Amino acid sequence: MFKRIFAVALTFGMAATAPPAFAQNCAEREHVVDKLQKSYSEELVFGGLQKTRGAQSVMEVWTSRETGSYTVLVTHANGLSCIVAVGTDFFEAIPKVKVDGTPS
């Protein structure tokens, strides 16, 4: 898992506008998305707005049905995307169904 983060960080380089803890895992969104799609066959499966430090950012989860890999991105208003988590064996939870047939 950390090898993948390191490889992505080397590919994108350090971003000077990111906080130091995330700098090695950040790049322009278009470059991150291109790498996820071409190198890892990942596609966007869900996302949403996240309020962080008084500003809003977009949190996205990208996954690959082929490999089971996943990547969690946070994209800031300035267009910088930071990889905050990666992993393997992604799965989708099956919603519980009530006896009357409606989701709980």
N, C-alpha and C positions, 0 to 999 in steps of 0.2 A: 504494500500500500504506500509506504513512504517513498519507495523507488519511483512510483508513478508521480507523486507530488514533486519529487526532485527533478524528474525528467521534464515535466510540464514547466517547472520553474526555470530550468535551463533553457528550454525552448523560447519562453517569453521574456526572460531576463527580469531584472529588478525594475519596479516602477517607483519613481521618486515621490509620487504624490500619495502613495498608500501609507497607512500606518506601518511602522517598522515590523510589527509582528506578522503582517500579511504581505509585505513588500515583495518577497521572493515568490509569492503565489498569485501575483496580480498582473494583468495586462489589459489592453483595450478589448472590449467585449467581443468584437468581430473576430479577433485573433483566437480568443479562447474558444468561442463557439465553433470556428472552423476546425480547430485542433480536435475538439471533442467529437465532431461529426466525422472527420476524415480518418483520424488515428484510432478512435475508440468506438466508432459506430454508435455513438450515443445520440439520443434525441430528447428534446424537452418533454417531460411528462407532467409537471405541474410547477406552479410558482405562485408568488403573491408579494404584496407590499410588506415591508418590514420597517418599523421605525427604529432608527439607531442614532444615538447621540444628537437628538433633535432634528434629524433629517430623515427622509425616506429613502430606502433602497429597495431593490427587487431581489428576492430570494428565489432561486430556481433549482430544480432537481432534474438532472439529465441522466438517462439510463440507456443501457444497451440490452435488448432482449437476446441478442446473439451471445454475449459474453457474461451477462449478469453484473457488469460493472456499473457504478453510479458515481456522479459528481454533484456536489452541492456548490452553487455559485452565489455570491452576493454581488450585485452590480450597483454601483453608486451613481448618483446623478451626473457625475463628470464622465460617465462612460467606461470607467475602470471596473473590471470584473475581478473578483478575488475568489480563488478556490478555497473553500473552508472545510471541505471534507471529501474524501474519495473512499471507495470500498468495492467489495465484490459481493456476489450472491444476493443481489437486490431481489426483493419480492414485493408483490402487491397484496395487501390485506383484503380478505373477502368480507364485505359487510355482513353483519348478522341480520338474519331475516326473522321477523316476528311470525307467529303462527298464521296470522291473517294475510301474510304475503308481502307486507310492507317492510322496508328497511327500518331498523331500529335507530 
